[in-house]
Amino acid sequence: MALTLTLLGGDYAVCRLDPAAPLPTWATQGAFWTVSRTAEELSVLCAAEQVPAGVRAQAGWAALKLEGPFAFELTGILASVLEPLRDAGIGIFAVSTFDTDYVLVAGQQLAAAITALEAAGHQVQR
């Protein structure tokens, strides 16, 4: 299954906050951000430049958007992207929305990720 992915601009960070923490305003700024709350944590993905000092975070992520939308009945969409990245030894952070998926890779591995995805038949728009 050949897909089109679009590289989003910017550097992203994944942050971990206390599960009872209120949703911080800085987490909901910009064109792409997402928040997940579980009993164990409040997880924020946002532009790295928005993360205040002192917040537990891992920055340096590049974001690739799978161009959808994809019907829920389709299978193997995300796997078709993750498998070539796995085979290339590239770690990921994945986020799904109603319409599509986003795959984040470490910025220093972006070139290798694009090479692996294109070798698997995907198109990456920069």
Beta strands, then each sheet from edge to edge (+ up, - down):
strand 1: 4-7
strand 2: 12-17
strand 3: 34-37
strand 4: 42-47
strand 5: 57-66
strand 6: 92-96
strand 7: 101-106
strand 8: 123-125
sheet 1: 3+ 4- 2+ 5- 1+ 8+
sheet 2: 3+ 4- 2+ 5- 7+ 6-
end
